[in-house]
Amino acid sequence: MVVDIEQAFSLIKRNTEEIVSEDELKQILQEGNPKAYWGTAPTGKIHIGYLIPMSKIADFLDAGVSFKILLANLHAHLDDMKSPFELLDFRTEYYRQVIMGMLEGLGVDPKKITFVVGTDYELNPDYSLDLLKMAAMVTLNRSRRAGAEVVRTADDPKLGAFIYPLMQSLDVPFLDCNIAFGGIDQRGIYMLSREYLPRLGYPKPVCVFNPLLPGLTGEKMSASEEASKIDALESPKSLKKKYSKSFCPEKIVENNPVLVFAKSVIFPYLERTKQTFDVKRPEKFGGDISFENYETLENAYASGNLHPADLKKTMGAYLVDILAPVRKRFEANPKLLEQAYPSS
């Protein structure tokens, strides 16, 4: 565990897109009681993009931050009923098992994290009263703007789409946290939190945002776009085949999804487990080569000394290893996937 404030701050900041605000984060670290959370609504099946926030959660833990993961089951239903109410319990447990397996694969003990389910506290009278108070303050258009990148809306949107951002704001104080962590698509909601929570007597949360992972095709990774994602339960053979086809232009570093994943997930994992990035290749293509940090790998790739095929093959092998605990959990409980996502 990190005790130096600057070192802790650097760990939290690395590979993030924005912190609102850095001075406030340093103050929380200085005060010695940092408490963060990350929430996810159990809707579609989890893809490997979730390894990016899991890797960041490992950084929070190494920085001495206590951490909670919210399995936001009510949010999953409020968001245009992406999860039918009768499937919420199964999908919540599916998410719990996949996330715990991912953390194990990244070298993190899941027991260091507190898992909370939305219905554990979001139905309590105090929460409901604050939700109504907040609903009296926030306009429909303000709520729509806040959730525009997160919640599904249509020409005639359901009311749940406007309740969702208010609940996500209230989750921060009711989880007793002072740091909210999420993807940059969550920024609108958490700026709403910082604006309105003080009006209810709660402090503004510090907000830490991850960049969104580009998908295998170079666009945003999406659970609804099969070609852009790899399922967390993908078989090793299928994972390697899909990853070998991912967008990875030769010598191009900028917006390269394979390099983004290497920087955000693989190298922090290798650092945590004291390994190097080992590329196996025939002598005629330069022979085996190892990289101790991401910068040396990026330089080798940009110069043409590391071919996309070798990079993708190596990345696929590491991903298979990291996701092994996820597959193991579902081998022990094969019914859960079908219960959460019935085929018929």
C-alpha positions in Angstrom: 0.0 0.0 0.0 1.3 3.5 -0.9 1.7 6.0 1.9 3.4 8.9 0.1 0.7 11.4 -1.1 2.4 12.3 -4.4 2.9 8.6 -5.2 -0.7 7.8 -4.4 -1.9 10.7 -6.5 0.3 9.6 -9.5 -1.1 6.1 -9.2 -4.7 7.3 -9.3 -4.0 9.7 -12.1 -2.2 7.4 -14.5 -4.0 6.5 -17.6 -7.0 8.7 -16.7 -8.6 11.3 -18.9 -9.6 13.9 -16.3 -9.8 14.5 -12.6 -12.2 17.0 -11.2 -10.4 18.4 -9.4 -6.8 17.4 -8.8 -6.4 19.8 -5.9 -9.5 18.3 -4.2 -8.1 14.8 -4.7 -4.8 15.7 -3.1 -6.6 17.2 -0.1 -8.6 14.0 0.4 -5.4 12.0 0.2 -3.8 14.4 2.6 -6.7 14.1 5.1 -6.1 10.3 5.1 -9.6 8.9 4.5 -10.1 8.4 0.7 -13.1 6.4 -0.1 -14.0 5.7 -3.8 -16.6 3.8 -5.7 -17.3 2.6 -9.2 -20.8 1.6 -10.3 -22.1 -0.6 -13.1 -25.6 -1.4 -14.2 -26.1 -5.2 -14.8 -27.5 -5.0 -18.4 -25.7 -6.7 -21.3 -22.9 -9.3 -21.1 -19.6 -8.0 -19.9 -16.8 -7.6 -22.4 -13.0 -7.1 -22.0 -13.4 -3.4 -21.9 -14.3 -3.8 -18.2 -10.7 -4.7 -17.6 -9.8 -1.0 -17.9 -11.8 0.1 -14.9 -10.7 -3.1 -13.0 -7.1 -2.1 -13.7 -7.8 1.4 -12.4 -9.5 0.0 -9.3 -6.2 -1.9 -8.6 -4.4 1.5 -8.7 -6.9 3.0 -6.2 -6.2 0.1 -3.8 -2.5 0.4 -4.2 -2.8 4.1 -3.5 -4.5 3.3 -0.1 -8.0 4.1 -1.1 -10.9 2.0 0.3 -13.1 0.9 -2.5 -16.7 -0.1 -3.2 -18.3 -1.5 -6.3 -21.9 -0.7 -6.8 -23.9 -3.3 -8.7 -26.6 -0.8 -9.7 -29.5 -3.2 -10.4 -32.3 -0.6 -10.2 -30.4 1.6 -12.7 -30.3 -1.4 -15.1 -34.1 -1.5 -15.1 -34.6 2.3 -15.2 -32.5 2.6 -18.3 -35.3 1.7 -20.8 -35.7 -1.7 -19.0 -32.4 -3.0 -20.5 -32.7 -5.6 -17.8 -36.2 -7.0 -17.1 -37.0 -6.9 -13.5 -37.3 -10.7 -13.2 -33.7 -11.1 -14.4 -32.1 -8.5 -12.1 -31.0 -10.9 -9.4 -29.4 -13.3 -11.9 -27.7 -10.5 -13.9 -26.4 -8.9 -10.7 -24.8 -12.1 -9.6 -23.4 -12.7 -13.1 -21.8 -9.2 -12.9 -20.4 -9.9 -9.4 -18.8 -13.2 -10.5 -17.3 -11.8 -13.7 -15.9 -8.7 -12.0 -14.4 -10.8 -9.1 -12.8 -13.1 -11.7 -11.4 -10.2 -13.6 -9.9 -8.7 -10.4 -8.4 -12.1 -9.6 -6.9 -12.4 -13.1 -5.3 -8.9 -12.7 -3.7 -10.0 -9.4 -6.1 -8.2 -7.1 -7.8 -9.8 -4.1 -11.6 -9.2 -4.5 -11.9 -9.4 -0.7 -10.3 -5.9 -0.5 -13.4 -4.5 -2.2 -16.9 -4.1 -0.8 -19.6 -5.1 -3.2 -22.9 -3.3 -2.7 -26.2 -3.9 -4.6 -28.4 -0.9 -5.4 -31.5 -2.3 -3.7 -29.5 -2.7 -0.5 -30.0 1.0 0.2 -31.8 2.8 -2.7 -35.2 1.8 -1.3 -34.6 3.2 2.1 -36.8 6.2 3.2 -33.9 8.7 3.6 -32.7 7.9 0.1 -36.2 8.2 -1.4 -36.8 11.5 0.4 -33.5 13.0 -1.0 -34.4 11.7 -4.4 -37.7 13.6 -4.3 -35.9 16.7 -3.0 -33.4 16.5 -5.9 -36.2 15.9 -8.4 -37.8 19.2 -7.2 -34.6 21.1 -8.0 -33.4 19.5 -11.3 -35.2 20.4 -14.6 -36.1 17.8 -17.2 -33.6 19.2 -19.7 -30.8 19.4 -17.1 -31.3 15.7 -16.3 -31.5 14.8 -20.0 -28.2 16.5 -20.7 -26.5 14.9 -17.7 -27.4 11.4 -18.8 -27.1 11.9 -22.6 -24.0 9.7 -22.9 -25.2 7.0 -20.5 -28.9 6.5 -20.6 -30.9 5.4 -23.6 -33.6 7.9 -24.7 -36.0 8.1 -27.6 -38.4 10.6 -29.0 -40.8 9.8 -26.2 -38.4 8.7 -23.4 -39.5 6.9 -20.2 -39.3 8.7 -16.9 -36.6 6.3 -15.7 -34.1 8.0 -18.0 -34.4 11.2 -16.0 -34.5 9.6 -12.5 -31.3 7.6 -13.3 -28.8 10.6 -13.1 -30.4 11.8 -9.9 -30.0 8.4 -8.3 -26.4 8.1 -9.5 -25.7 11.4 -7.9 -27.2 10.3 -4.6 -25.3 7.0 -4.7 -22.0 8.8 -3.8 -23.0 10.1 -0.3 -25.2 7.1 0.5 -22.2 4.8 -0.2 -20.2 7.1 2.1 -17.7 7.9 -0.6 -15.8 11.1 -1.4 -14.4 9.9 -4.8 -16.6 8.9 -7.8 -14.8 6.9 -10.5 -16.2 6.1 -13.9 -15.7 6.4 -17.7 -15.6 9.8 -19.3 -19.1 9.2 -20.6 -20.2 9.6 -17.0 -19.0 13.1 -16.8 -22.3 14.8 -17.3 -23.9 12.9 -14.4 -21.1 13.6 -12.0 -21.0 17.3 -12.9 -24.7 17.3 -11.9 -23.7 15.6 -8.7 -21.1 18.3 -7.9 -23.7 21.0 -8.6 -26.7 19.7 -6.7 -25.4 17.5 -3.8 -24.2 20.6 -1.8 -27.8 21.9 -2.0 -28.8 18.7 -0.1 -26.1 19.2 2.5 -23.6 16.8 1.0 -20.0 17.6 -0.1 -19.0 17.7 -3.8 -17.4 14.4 -4.8 -14.0 14.3 -6.5 -14.5 12.7 -9.9 -11.9 10.5 -11.7 -12.6 9.6 -15.3 -11.2 6.9 -17.5 -11.0 7.3 -21.3 -13.3 5.0 -23.2 -11.7 1.9 -24.7 -11.8 1.8 -28.5 -13.2 -1.4 -29.8 -11.6 -4.0 -32.0 -12.7 -2.1 -35.1 -11.3 1.2 -33.9 -14.6 2.6 -32.7 -15.9 2.7 -29.1 -16.2 -0.8 -27.7 -19.9 -1.7 -27.3 -21.8 -4.6 -25.9 -24.3 -4.3 -28.7 -21.6 -4.4 -31.5 -20.4 -7.9 -31.8 -17.5 -7.1 -34.1 -16.1 -4.5 -31.7 -15.9 -6.6 -28.5 -14.6 -9.8 -26.9 -16.9 -11.3 -24.3 -15.4 -11.9 -20.8 -16.3 -15.6 -21.2 -14.9 -16.0 -24.7 -13.1 -19.3 -25.2 -9.3 -19.0 -25.5 -9.4 -20.0 -29.1 -12.1 -17.5 -30.0 -10.5 -14.8 -28.1 -7.2 -15.2 -29.8 -8.9 -15.4 -33.2 -10.9 -12.2 -32.6 -7.9 -10.3 -31.2 -5.8 -11.3 -34.2 -8.3 -9.4 -36.4 -8.4 -6.3 -34.3 -7.7 -2.8 -35.7 -3.9 -2.3 -35.3 -2.3 -0.2 -38.1 1.4 -0.8 -38.5 3.7 1.8 -36.9 0.6 3.9 -35.9 0.4 4.7 -32.2 -2.4 7.2 -32.0 -5.9 5.8 -31.4 -4.5 2.2 -31.7 -6.9 0.1 -29.6 -4.3 -2.7 -29.1 -1.8 -0.2 -27.7 -4.4 1.5 -25.6 -5.2 -1.8 -24.0 -1.5 -2.6 -23.5 -0.9 0.7 -21.7 -4.1 0.7 -19.6 -4.4 -3.0 -18.6 -1.5 -5.3 -19.6 1.5 -3.2 -18.4 -0.1 -2.2 -15.0 -0.9 -6.0 -14.6 2.7 -6.9 -15.4 4.1 -4.3 -13.1 1.8 -5.6 -10.3 2.8 -9.2 -10.9 6.5 -8.4 -11.5 6.6 -9.7 -15.1 7.8 -8.4 -18.5 6.0 -8.3 -21.8 7.4 -11.3 -23.6 7.0 -11.6 -27.4 7.7 -15.0 -28.9 8.7 -14.9 -32.6 10.9 -16.8 -35.0 14.5 -15.8 -35.4 13.9 -14.7 -39.0 11.5 -12.0 -37.6 14.0 -10.8 -35.0 13.6 -13.6 -32.4 12.1 -13.3 -28.9 12.0 -9.9 -27.3 10.9 -8.6 -23.9 9.7 -5.1 -22.8 9.9 -3.9 -19.2 7.6 -0.9 -19.7 5.0 0.4 -22.1 7.2 3.2 -23.4 9.8 0.8 -24.8 7.1 -1.3 -26.4 5.5 1.8 -28.0 8.8 2.9 -29.4 9.5 -0.5 -30.9 6.1 -0.5 -32.5 6.3 3.0 -33.9 9.7 2.2 -35.4 8.5 -1.0 -37.1 10.6 -3.2 -34.9 7.5 -4.9 -33.5 4.9 -6.1 -36.1 1.2 -5.8 -35.4 0.7 -9.6 -35.8 3.3 -10.3 -33.0 1.8 -7.6 -30.8 -1.7 -8.9 -31.2 -0.7 -12.6 -30.7 1.1 -11.7 -27.4 -1.8 -9.5 -26.2 -4.2 -12.3 -26.9 -2.2 -14.8 -24.8 -2.0 -12.4 -21.8 -5.8 -11.8 -22.1 -6.5 -15.5 -22.0 -4.5 -15.9 -18.8 -6.1 -12.8 -17.2 -9.6 -14.1 -17.9 -8.9 -17.6 -16.8 -10.4 -17.0 -13.3 -13.6 -15.7 -14.9 -14.0 -18.9 -17.0 -13.3 -21.0 -13.9 -16.0 -19.3 -11.9 -18.6 -20.1 -14.6 -17.4 -23.7 -15.1 -18.2 -24.1 -11.4 -21.7 -22.5 -11.9 -22.7 -23.2 -15.5 -26.4 -22.4 -15.0 -25.8 -18.7 -14.0 -25.2 -17.5 -17.6 -28.3 -19.0 -18.9 -30.3 -17.7 -15.9 -29.0 -14.2 -16.5 -29.4 -14.3 -20.3 -32.0 -16.9 -21.3 -31.6 -18.1 -24.8 -35.3 -18.4 -25.5 
